[in-house]
Structures are given as C-alpha cells and as structure tokens.
Amino acid sequence: WVILSLVFFWFLGHRIEELTGRRRFTWLMVAMTIVPTAVVSALSFDSTYATYGLRVLAIGLVAIFALEYPNVSFFFGIPAWVMALVYIVIDVLTYVGHRAYEVLAV
C-alpha cells in the first residue's frame, strides 16, 4: 500500500497542482496534514493507527481528482470516479474491520 500511495500521491498531486496552482496546492497539503493532526491530538486517540502517513493524503487526492475529472479513464478504461470509489471503500472497510474508528473520524 505504501508504494501504491506514493504513486497515487505523485501522479494525482502533480495533476492537482497543475490545476490549482502551486500556492493553492501547498495550502491544500498543509490543511490535509494539519487538520488530521489536530483532530487526533484533540480527541486523544490511543491506538496503532494514530500515525497515518501518506495514505490519508493519497485518499484525499484521489477523491479531489475524481470529483474534478469524474470521466477521465484510469486503468483499463475505468472512469476516475469508479477507481476513487473502490479505493475509498476498500480503505473504509479495512478500517472498520480493524475497528480503527479514529481513522474514519479523520
């Protein structure tokens, strides 16, 4: 998942940066980093999922890209919104299965 998250982050981050501009993209990354950190700190989550890393950023970028370009084809001609939905649903089911509700809160 780490390699896949890095690939998604690089590919989609580059596209979103071109779309929004460097400053707005930088503020988006700051917000997507600081807000989850503040939520986790404020709610005092105590679990092994307290560190999320690049995966939460990658999920956010996938969602942003799919909302902006829903009909762009990804792998094998699958639309972006379908890929984003599958990627997000798999993550949500994984976290629910592990009872990692703090990640879902973030």
C-alpha positions in Angstrom: 0.0 0.0 0.0 2.9 2.3 0.7 4.1 2.1 -2.9 0.6 2.5 -4.3 0.0 5.5 -2.1 3.3 7.1 -3.3 2.3 6.5 -6.9 -1.2 8.0 -6.4 0.2 10.9 -4.4 2.8 11.8 -7.1 0.5 11.3 -10.1 -2.6 13.0 -8.7 -0.7 15.6 -6.7 1.1 16.7 -9.9 -2.2 16.9 -11.8 -4.0 18.8 -9.0 -1.0 21.2 -8.6 -1.2 22.0 -12.3 -5.0 22.6 -12.0 -4.9 24.7 -8.9 -1.5 26.3 -8.9 1.5 25.9 -6.6 0.3 28.1 -3.7 -3.2 26.7 -3.5 -1.9 23.2 -3.7 0.6 23.9 -0.9 -2.2 25.3 1.3 -4.2 22.2 0.5 -1.4 19.9 1.6 -0.9 22.0 4.7 -4.6 21.7 5.6 -4.7 18.0 4.8 -1.7 17.5 7.1 -2.5 19.9 10.0 -6.3 19.2 10.3 -6.0 15.4 10.9 -3.1 16.0 13.3 -5.2 18.5 15.3 -8.2 16.1 15.3 -6.1 13.2 16.5 -4.4 15.4 19.2 -7.7 16.9 20.4 -9.5 13.6 20.6 -6.5 11.8 22.2 -6.8 8.7 20.1 -4.6 5.9 21.5 -4.1 3.1 19.0 -1.7 1.7 16.5 -3.5 3.8 13.8 -2.5 7.1 15.3 0.1 7.6 12.6 -1.4 7.6 9.2 1.4 8.8 6.9 0.9 9.4 3.2 -2.1 7.1 2.8 -4.7 9.7 4.1 -3.2 12.3 1.8 -3.4 9.9 -1.2 -7.0 9.1 -0.4 -7.8 12.8 -0.3 -6.1 13.5 -3.6 -7.9 10.6 -5.2 -11.2 12.0 -4.1 -10.3 15.5 -5.2 -9.2 14.3 -8.6 -12.2 12.1 -9.1 -14.5 15.0 -8.2 -12.8 17.3 -10.6 -12.4 14.8 -13.5 -15.0 12.1 -13.0 -14.9 10.7 -16.5 -11.2 10.5 -17.0 -10.1 7.0 -17.7 -7.6 5.3 -15.4 -6.5 1.7 -15.8 -8.3 -0.4 -18.5 -10.7 2.4 -19.3 -12.3 2.6 -15.9 -13.6 6.1 -15.0 -11.8 8.0 -12.3 -14.9 8.1 -10.0 -15.2 4.3 -10.0 -11.5 3.9 -9.1 -11.8 6.5 -6.4 -14.9 4.9 -5.0 -13.3 1.4 -5.0 -10.1 2.7 -3.4 -12.0 4.6 -0.7 -14.5 1.8 0.0 -11.6 -0.7 0.5 -9.9 1.6 2.9 -13.1 2.3 4.9 -13.9 -1.5 5.1 -10.4 -2.2 6.2 -10.5 0.4 9.0 -14.0 -0.7 10.1 -12.8 -4.3 10.2 -9.8 -3.3 12.4 -12.1 -1.1 14.5 -9.9 1.8 13.7 -12.7 4.4 14.0 -10.2 7.2 14.6 -9.0 7.0 11.0 -12.6 7.3 9.9 -13.0 10.3 12.1 -10.0 12.0 10.4 
